[in-house]
Amino acid sequence: MIETKGKGLYFTMLIFLATLLLVGCQSQDDEVTIELFNQKPEITQQLKDVANAFSKEYGDVRINVTTVGNGNGAAALQAKFISGDEPDMMMLGNLPDINHYSEYLYDMTDSSVKDVMIPKLLEGATVDGRLLGIPMSIEGFGFMYNKSIFSKAGIDPEGIETYQDFVAAVESLDQQKEELGLDAVFGFSGADENITNHFSGNFTASEFNNNIIDAFEAKTIDWKNGERMKMYADLINKYNVQPLITLDYSQSVETLFVNDRVAMIHQGNWIVPTLNGLDPEFVKDKLGILPVFGDTDDEAKFVAGAPWYFTINKNSDQKVIEASEAFLSFLFDSETGLDHLVNKFNFVPPTKDFDANRIQDEPSQVLYEALMDEKNNDMTYKQAPYGYLKSSLHPEFQKYLSNRISWEEFEKNTKIDFESLRQVQNDHPSD
């Protein structure tokens, strides 16, 4: 009897263990993993946090965030596709990127999340009538300035109504530099290609009728406001921390600006999370933003729009595609997702029914109002030919700033490269 009971217990345990293994395998089979490629290092932790919040609500979905930014994102993403290690979701920047990867992108024309977006912002991800991405946020830029330093210097930002007023403010800050404890007036990060790209956007929008479609279809760039860009570039170079062309994002934002060692940097509201992480009181009490006189001496504008889009790889498993769409709906069309965007990312959501009173920092409020009042410049600079910003505009601008070429050569070289790369884009739209 004892032996028989022992055998019965043995077989019962075998059945129990087999059941556990089967359940475990089924659980693993049901789990969906989304590989998300992020090109904005400053929001890496925020993305991971909202991904975890999504996973808690949708327990069988996991999101892995891979981040490569600071000008290296495009090359790293291209390498992933070449190697066959394609992400399921990726962050792409406007029509050249969207067009370049269009054959890989899932058509989101019928996705419900599209319906909550500001319609104009969808233009930056629409190719041949297909919506291939969802705007990530409303961002914009100009000259971020330290209100405390301006106040100590006796400068009223509201009084800067012309380009000459701006120059006078810069000269006044320079004259009081030692008294104010400044290393220099500006902390322009000339090593960062993104800053060069943003800076140029202040001066090129009107050439393309302030329209991203016209900018994307443009076959050349004539630098109609080139002289104005040169004026600003020379002013910055004269009153900037040197060497300007080696000054990077970290030095500019995290060392100089937040520590009151420069009065201004050319940046956007995407730096708010970084500043909050270093000194929340800085954003609350000191952070302001000034527009740029990009077209005339007496009319200044901000550049604002949707610089980045979430896209989905159509070659991913169908369950992964459906989970990716669910994540985007969670992010933009649920209170939990919006709470993360507003309070953790410090983003302005690109949704049409967003309550502007929820915006927490002054620069984002100013940029949002400019966009909604249509008093902004659109992000036409983001529609340049694929590869132009990295291979031509930034290195040529660095050459000018370091006196290796003239401004005439800068305009000539970048114009030639623009035309050549646009031709390549038109001949091979998704190579």
N, C-alpha and C positions, 0 to 999 in steps of 0.2 A: 504493500500500500504506500509505503513511504517513497519507493522508487517511482511508482506511477504518478504520485503527486508532484514529484520533482520534475518529471518529464513534462507534465501539464503546465507547470510554472515556467519551464524553459521555453516551451512553444508560445505561451502567452506573452512572454517578454519579447520574443522574436517578432511577433505580430505587432506589438506596441512600437518597437523600434522601427519596423518597416513603415508603419503609419506615420511616425514622426518624420522619417526621411522623405516620404511622399509629399507630406504637407510642406516641408521645407523646400523641396524642389518646385512645387507649385507656386509657393510664395516668391521664390527667386524668378520664376518664369513670368509672374504677373508684374514684377517691378519694372518700371520704365526709367531709364537713365537718359537725361538730356545733357549733351555736351555743349556748353555755351561759350562762345569766344568773345571776350570783352576787350575793347581798345581804349578804355578810359580807366587808367590805374586808380584815379582818385575816388572811384565808386566801387572798387572791388569788394570791400567788406560789406557795403550796403547791398550789393547784388547777392552776396552769399546769405545775408540775413533775410532778404525777402524771398530768396529761393527756399530757405529753411522754413519760413512761414507758410509758403505754398505747399511744401512737402508735408507739413503737419496737417494741412487741410485735405490734401490729396495724398494719402499715406503711401501709395504705391509708386510715387514719382520722386526721383532724385535728380537734382540739377548740379552738375559739376561746372564751376566757373574757371576758365583759363584766361589769364590777363596778359596781354602784351601791348604796351603803349609807348608813349614818349617818342613817337615817330617811327617805331619799328613794327607797329601792328599790321600794316598792310602787307609788308614783306613776309611776316610770320604766317599770316592767313594764307597768302599765296603758296607758301611752302607746304602748308597742311593739305591743300588741295592737290598739289603736285605729288605729294607722298601718298595720297589716298586716305589720309587721316582727316576727313572732312568733319567739321563740327555740325551739330544738328541745328543750332541757332547761332547767329553771328550778328555783330554790330557793324553796319556799313554806313558810309557817309555820303548820302545824296546820290544824284543820278550817275556820275561816272562809276562809282563803286557798284551801284545797283545794276547798271548796264553791263559792267564787266562780268558780274557773276549771274546774270539773268538766267542763263540756261540751267543753273543749279537751284534757283529760288522758287519756292512754293507760292502759287497764286493765291493771294489773300483777298481777292475782290469780293468774295462772298462771306468773308469772316465777319462775325457779329461785332468784334472789337473795332472794326473800321467805323461803325456807325456813331461811336462816341467821340471820334476825333474831330479837330478843327479841319474842315475840308481842304482849305488852302495848303495845309502842311502835308497832305497826301501827295501833292505834286512831285515832291522830292523823291518818291519811290515808285512812281508810275511809269512803266515802260511799255509802249505799244498797247496802251489801254489796260494793262494788267497791273494791279496793285501788288507789289512784291515786298513791301515792308511797312512797318508801323512806326510812326515817329516816337522817339523815346522821351523827349522833353522839349520845352521851349528854352533856348539859351540865347545869349547875346553878349556883346562885348563893347568896350570902349576903354577909356582910361580910368581904371580903378584908382581912387585917391584916398588919402588919409585925412579925414575931416578935422581931426585934432591938430595935425601939422598945419593945414591950411588956416585954421582959426588962429593958431599962434603966430602965423606969418602975416595975419591981417588980410587974408584973401577970402573974398566972398565968392563961392562957386557960382551963385546965381548971377553974379556980375560978369561972368565970362560969356559974352554974347557974340564975340567975333574971334577970328583966328588971332588977331593982334592982341586981344585981351588974354588969350591963352598964352601967347609968347611972353607977355608982360608978367603973368603969374609965374611962369617958369623962371624968368630972370630974377624976380623978387625972391623966390624960394632959393635960388642959387646964391644970391647975395647974403641971405640969412642962414646959409647952410651950416656953418659952425655953431651958431647960436641955437639952431633947431636940432643939432645932433645928427645931421644927415651925412651919409657917405656921398650921396649925389641926389639930384632931383628925381631921376628916373632909375628904374631897375628893369629895363627892357631886356628880356631874355633872348638874345640873338642866337643862342645855340639851339633854340627850340624851333623847329621848322613850322610847327603849328602856329606859333606867335607871328611869324612872318606871313603865313597864309591869312590869319585873321586880320593883321594890320593892313594887308593889301586890299582886303574886302571893303574897307572904308572908302576906297578910291575907285573901285571898278564897277560898283553896282549900277551907277547911272549909265555907264557905257553900254550895259546890257539891258537898258530900260527897266532896271530894278526888277527883273523877271528871271527866275531860275531856268525856265524852259528856253528863253532866248539865250541865256548864258551857256546852257548845255549845247545848244545848236550852233553857237558862234564858231566860225572858222578861224578867227584871228582875234588878237587883242591889240588895240591901237594906243593904249595908255593915254586916253584923252585927259585924264586927271593925273598924269604922271608927274607933272611939275609940283602939284600939291603934295603928292606922296613924298617926293624928294624934299620938300620944305620940312615936313614933319620928321622925316628920317634924319636930316641934318641937325635939326633941333634936338632930337633925342640923343643922337650920337655925341653931340657937344656936351650935354648935361647928364650923361648916363654913367653908371658904374662901369669901369673898364677892367679888362677888355670885354667889350659888349658881346662880341661874337662867340665867346666861350661861357657867357653867363647862362646857366640853365634854369629850368623851372624851379627846382628845389632852392637854389640860391636866391632867385628872384622873389618867390612867394614865401617860402618857409624860413628864410634867413633874414632877408633885407626888409621886405614889406611889412610882415607881421610884427617885426621888432622895431618899427618906426625909424628904420635907417634910410629909407627912400620915401618920397612923397607920393609917387605915382608908378604904376606899372600898366602896360597894355594887357588886359586880361578880361575874362568873362565871368559870369556868375557861377560857373562850374567850380571855381576855387573856394566857394563858400564852405563846403564840407571840410576841406583841408584847413581853412582858417578856424573853423569851429573846433576842430580837433586840437588845434594849437592854443587858441585863445578865443573862446566864445564871446567875450566882452568886446573884442576887436570888431567883430562883425556887427554887433549891436550898437556900439558907440562911435566907431571910427570909419566904417566902410561906406564910401560913396562911389559914384560913377559919373564920368563926364563924357559927352558925345564928341564926335570928331567932325571938323569942318572939311569934309571930303570933296565937296563940289564947289562951294563958294566960301568967301570970307565970313559971311554972316548967317549961314544956315548949317547947323550941326545936327547929325543924326547918329543913332546907334544902329549896329547891325544885329538883327534878331530873327530867329526862325527855329527850324528843327535841323540841327547839324548831324544827328545820328538816327539811324533806323534799326529796329529789330527785324531780322529776317529769319526765315525758316528754310532749311535745306529740303528740297522736294525728294531727294534721294534717300532720306532717312526712312526708317520703318514707319508704317502708318500710325502705329500706337504712339510713336515719338512725336510725329507731326501733330496729332490730336492733343497730346499732352502739352506741346509747345504753344498751341493756340489757347489752350486752357490757362497756361501761365500768363499769357499776354492779357487775357480777359481778367484774370485775377489782379494783375498789376494795374490795369487802367480802368476797370469797371467794377471794382469792389472797394468797400470802405477800408479794408485792411491794406490792400495794395496802394491805394491813394495816400493812406496815412504814412506808409513807408516812403513813397515818393516825395511827399511834402516835408515830413519831419525827420527822415533819416538821410535821404539823398539830397535834401534841400533843393529839389527840382520844382519847376513849374510844369505841371502836367499839360500835355498837348490836347486835352479834352475840351470839348466846346461848352460844357456846362460847369466848368470849374469855378469855384467861388474865389475870386481874387483876394478876398480878405484873409485867406489862409496863407498867403505868401508871407514868409517870415523875415526876409532881408530886403533892405532898401533897393539895392541894384536890381534884383529880380522883379520887384514891383515896378520899377521904372521901365525896365525892358518889356515886361508884359503889357504895360499900358501903351508903350510905343507901338508894339506889334498890333494890339487890338484896335488902336486908333489909326493904323496904317500910316504911321509917321516914321517908320523904320526903313532901313535898307535891308533888302532880302539877302540871303546867303548865296549870292551869285558866285562868289569865289570858290564855293564847294563844287561848282559845276565845270571847273577847268578840266582839260583832258586828263585821262587816267595817267598818273605818274608825273604830271607836270609840276605839281607843287613841290614834290620831293627832289626830282632830278634837275629842275631848272630854276624855279622862282626862288627857293630858299638859298641854294648855293650861289646864285648870281647876286642876290641881295647881300649875302655875306661878303662877297667880293667887293661890292660897292662900299659897304660900311668899313671895310679894311683898306680902302683906297687902292685896290688892285685893278678896278675898272672904273670908267666914267659912268654917269647916269645914262648918257646916250647909249653906251654899250650895254648897260643893264636892260634898257628898253628893247634894243635891237635883238639881243641874244634871247631874251624871254619870248619875244614875239615870234622869232623863228622856231623856237622849240614848241610854242603853243600850236602853231600851224602844223608842224610836223606830227606832233602827237595826236592832234585832232584828226588828221588824215588817217593815222593808224587806227584810231578808235572807230572811224567811219568805215574803214575797209574791213576791220576785224572786230565787230562790236562786242563779242563775248569771248575772245581768245584769252 
